[in-house]
Amino acid sequence: MTQEGFFGLVGHQLRSDLASAPATARRWLSEGGRAERCLNIAELRALARRRIPRAVFDYVDGAAGDELTKARNEADLRGIAVIPRMLAGLTEVDLSTTVLGQRIEVPLLGAPTGTTGLVHHEGEVGIARAVHSAGGVYVLSSSGSRGIGELAQLCPGPRWFQLYVARDHDLARQLVELASEHGYSALVVTVDVQRSGRRERDLRNGFTVPPRVTARSLAQGLRQPRWSFNFVRRPRILSEAALTAARTEAQAVSLVERINRQFDPALSWNDIAWLQEQWSGPILIKGLLRVDDARQAARMGLAGVIVSNHGGRQLDQAPSSISALPGIVDAVGSELEVYMDGGIRRGVDVVKALALGARACLLGRALVYGLGAGGEAGARHAMSLMVDELRLAMTLAGCGSVRELDRSWLRMTPEAERSAAWSTS
Ligand SMILES: Cc1cc2nc3c(=O)[nH]c(=O)nc-3n(C[C@H](O)[C@H](O)[C@H](O)COP(=O)(O)O)c2cc1C
């Protein structure tokens, strides 16, 4: 290149940078723009940590006890290798699949998360829109910040409703009726919250729902003026249903107390049979890790099970979800649909879960970190990172469709194999 040509090129670049400077500055300074520059979920998590009060971040990020199960969820996924196939002649990669007979564009669901409005005022609506725009299903929590009807109206895409069966069965019946009225197509019954897990970060932070105004919470709020401004202007903490279920008014009680007032440790398969009489659509059970439990779900004619340990937030030292998955798929995979959540932070993690027989994965913290980092724009970015990474992993693995994934694509490390063998018994 001549000197003249070189300076011409530099001049051209400078002119175009200057022309786009206002838009670039807006992107840099806007809430969503900073989130959109994150390269992966770990960076979104780090940004969320800087943007929301410490106690709220810990509520999302934390888990029970020593947080071993949460760590295992991630470590066991990483303990599995994907063996790529070469010269596969792929012209495109198809990420679509079906869930309960409904076609979805990506094998991803937004996991139910409670009190999501604390993280960002857009809360469940921001996450549901992100999931819908990528072509997945959103599962609304019965402990959410948005009501059943409100979410349905604002987010008309595919929706399932997650139910905690409260002590008061009448309330469960009312919620189920509302969900059916508002077009939620499946009922997800979470069964692993007999009582609240001991989440020590929340205890240490004195975390209450709604947040109690103390010198410490005020100091944390002052450090996060944008979050505090939105929180005060548009407080979105618990939906009416969630408040009623906890038999509390809007007063601040610790999360443990709220959960323990609401949930029934005596919940049994009889309650599931009762729910089958209340809800005519498909029912899935969320929170199973044992083969015998999954067999019971199949015997009762349920539509699916979600292999999950609640992201390590309930029984610490329970096995990782990914290690429990293959045994459950082998036992009941031909009778009902098996889903999995826990520890999914990369698109390639989804490849592994699907290759072990999951029909789709639920994303919990990955999307909530995105929301905390940049509201709905951050959640959308988290979702598109997951989808792009999944598509790239499928391409590099030489697999043209998520429905073709099977165990031939995987190799377990000896540790992962040992832990899977244990959990199949
Ligand atoms: C902040 C937060 C709130 C949650 N709330 C609920 C809930 O209301 N109902 C439920 O069934 N699971 C709830 N979960 C569990 C998730 O649905 C899911 O099982 C878990 O987050 C998956 O693990 P991951 O976060 O590692 O993806 C919650 C998880 C988090 C992180």
The ligand as a MOL file (V3000), in Angstrom:
LIG
                    3D

  0  0  0     0  0            999 V3000
M  V30 BEGIN CTAB
M  V30 COUNTS 31 33 0 0 0
M  V30 BEGIN ATOM
M  V30 1 C -33.1030 -15.9330 42.3440 0
M  V30 2 C -33.7170 -17.2790 42.1140 0
M  V30 3 C -35.0610 -17.4750 42.4210 0
M  V30 4 C -35.6590 -18.7190 42.1900 0
M  V30 5 N -36.9990 -18.8710 42.4100 0
M  V30 6 C -37.6060 -20.0390 42.0690 0
M  V30 7 C -39.0200 -20.1640 42.1520 0
M  V30 8 O -39.7310 -19.2370 42.5300 0
M  V30 9 N -39.5630 -21.3570 41.7920 0
M  V30 10 C -38.8040 -22.4180 41.3580 0
M  V30 11 O -39.3450 -23.4810 41.0330 0
M  V30 12 N -37.4620 -22.3060 41.2560 0
M  V30 13 C -36.8590 -21.1470 41.5730 0
M  V30 14 N -35.5030 -21.0240 41.4280 0
M  V30 15 C -34.7390 -22.1390 40.8540 0
M  V30 16 C -34.6800 -22.0310 39.3190 0
M  V30 17 O -35.9410 -22.2330 38.7550 0
M  V30 18 C -33.7210 -23.0740 38.7240 0
M  V30 19 O -34.0730 -24.3540 39.1730 0
M  V30 20 C -32.2550 -22.8000 39.0670 0
M  V30 21 O -31.9950 -21.4210 39.0770 0
M  V30 22 C -31.3560 -23.4710 38.0350 0
M  V30 23 O -30.0210 -23.2770 38.3420 0
M  V30 24 P -29.0840 -22.1190 37.6840 0
M  V30 25 O -29.4610 -20.8620 38.3970 0
M  V30 26 O -27.7310 -22.5870 37.9940 0
M  V30 27 O -29.4410 -22.0590 36.2150 0
M  V30 28 C -34.8810 -19.7950 41.6760 0
M  V30 29 C -33.5370 -19.5830 41.3880 0
M  V30 30 C -32.9510 -18.3520 41.5900 0
M  V30 31 C -31.5080 -18.1690 41.2350 0
M  V30 END ATOM
M  V30 BEGIN BOND
M  V30 1 1 1 2
M  V30 2 1 2 3
M  V30 3 2 2 30
M  V30 4 2 3 4
M  V30 5 1 4 5
M  V30 6 1 4 28
M  V30 7 2 5 6
M  V30 8 1 6 7
M  V30 9 1 6 13
M  V30 10 2 7 8
M  V30 11 1 7 9
M  V30 12 1 9 10
M  V30 13 2 10 11
M  V30 14 1 10 12
M  V30 15 2 12 13
M  V30 16 1 13 14
M  V30 17 1 14 15
M  V30 18 1 14 28
M  V30 19 1 15 16
M  V30 20 1 16 17
M  V30 21 1 16 18
M  V30 22 1 18 19
M  V30 23 1 18 20
M  V30 24 1 20 21
M  V30 25 1 20 22
M  V30 26 1 22 23
M  V30 27 1 23 24
M  V30 28 2 24 25
M  V30 29 1 24 26
M  V30 30 1 24 27
M  V30 31 2 28 29
M  V30 32 1 29 30
M  V30 33 1 30 31
M  V30 END BOND
M  V30 END CTAB
M  END
